[in-house]
Amino acid sequence: MDNNFNPGRLVRDSLKNLVPYQPALYPDVIKLDANEYPFDFPPEIMSEILSELQPQSFTRYPDPMATGLVQEIARCCQVAEDQVLAGSGSDELILNLMLTFGSGNKVVVATPTFSMYGIHARVAGAQVVEVARDAQFELSVDEIVSAGQEAGLVVLCSPNNPTGNSATNAQLEQILDGCSCPVVVDQAYVEFGGADFLPWLDRYPHLVILRTFSKAYGLAGLRVGYLVAWPGVLHYLYKVKQPFNLNVFSQVAARVVLRHRDIFMKQVQQVRAGRDWLREQLGQIPGFKVYASDANYLLFNTGPHRALQVFQSLLQKKVLVRNFGDPLLQNCLRVTVGKKQENEKFLQSLREVIADLEENIGGRTNNG
Ligand SMILES: *Cc1c(COP(=O)(O)O)cnc(C)c1O
């Protein structure tokens, strides 16, 4: 055996320095950390999915173009079939965009935002140019346009994860008018609010819209996302796409889910109502600042209390929210809107946690 074998010797520095995205799994918690669909998946839709599977579904390779699903998506989005690319979650499509337009180029991202843009960009060997949002988390449009001049790709997220706000028409217009490279707008949460920029594809051939079945449609576990863009953009994406990227089961499930869109849109209404209620309640906690959200989560600043401490104390009470190690999100936590009882349990636990923390502060003060 060769004890001198060092696999890292040949790995580039940018990859060595990459911190993998490995969210910890916590059993038996109220899971409000990942912006998932909070309800039970409708059993009648699950039966319909299972009834569409055939013995060959397991033995044969899937349709590489996911034709049936793509047709259904194109119909729902009112675009042509050759404008739609389905992927194994939008995560895969983000990687494919980075491999196609980012490798060897600069990629502009507007931080704080979804961490996978930066991770996949680095995996693809792109140079990440981070343009910070302003204090209200609005896009720094002029800086993005300026950075976009030299970039292979600009990536925006609207509504933005984790801040919850959407890009305005004026902001996106200025960025699209000012940049000639592809501009991705990740609309993973658009079902919950904010402008839908799909109709803008008619005007802007370099616009790329990303959407997913993971949030509003309850299929996070099956990994289905899609991209809508001009055929000329898809032409290059096909070169890097894995031939059988979307498995048979997921193709069937997503197709059936689209047939029952109305059921999921009703649930979306419930989540939006829960979000507005939760925002109001959170806003009443002294010192807390809650940001407006078009999505199915809320970002809030824990004011006088350390966010990490609040996060850990909530976890002890079996409530999991999202904590960030990002200096741009100092003292902020993100909570996903859950079922009514989950939202209530979260708030109740949070009030207990704060009462405990305040007692500790008071106790310390009293003791000198
Ligand atoms: C959750 C999320 C996605 C969805 O990723 P999938 O791979 O489709 O599950 C994409 N973009 C953002 C910003 C997200 O928060």
The ligand as an SDF file (V2000), in Angstrom:
LIG
                    3D

 15 15  0  0  0  0  0  0  0  0999 V2000
  -35.7370   25.3200   -2.6730 C   0  0  0  0  0  0  0  0  0  0  0  0
  -35.1420   26.1240   -3.7510 C   0  0  0  0  0  0  0  0  0  0  0  0
  -34.9690   25.6060   -5.0190 C   0  0  0  0  0  0  0  0  0  0  0  0
  -35.4930   24.2580   -5.3440 C   0  0  0  0  0  0  0  0  0  0  0  0
  -34.5120   23.3720   -5.5460 O   0  0  0  0  0  0  0  0  0  0  0  0
  -34.9310   21.9360   -6.0790 P   0  0  0  0  0  0  0  0  0  0  0  0
  -33.6200   21.4000   -6.4750 O   0  0  0  0  0  0  0  0  0  0  0  0
  -35.8610   22.1250   -7.2300 O   0  0  0  0  0  0  0  0  0  0  0  0
  -35.5590   21.2070   -4.9420 O   0  0  0  0  0  0  0  0  0  0  0  0
  -34.4120   26.3870   -6.0040 C   0  0  0  0  0  0  0  0  0  0  0  0
  -34.0650   27.6510   -5.7610 N   0  0  0  0  0  0  0  0  0  0  0  0
  -34.2600   28.1990   -4.5600 C   0  0  0  0  0  0  0  0  0  0  0  0
  -33.9280   29.6130   -4.3400 C   0  0  0  0  0  0  0  0  0  0  0  0
  -34.7730   27.4490   -3.5190 C   0  0  0  0  0  0  0  0  0  0  0  0
  -34.9400   28.0040   -2.3180 O   0  0  0  0  0  0  0  0  0  0  0  0
  1  2  1  0
  2  3  1  0
  2 14  2  0
  3  4  1  0
  3 10  2  0
  4  5  1  0
  5  6  1  0
  6  7  2  0
  6  8  1  0
  6  9  1  0
 10 11  1  0
 11 12  2  0
 12 13  1  0
 12 14  1  0
 14 15  1  0
M  END
$$$$
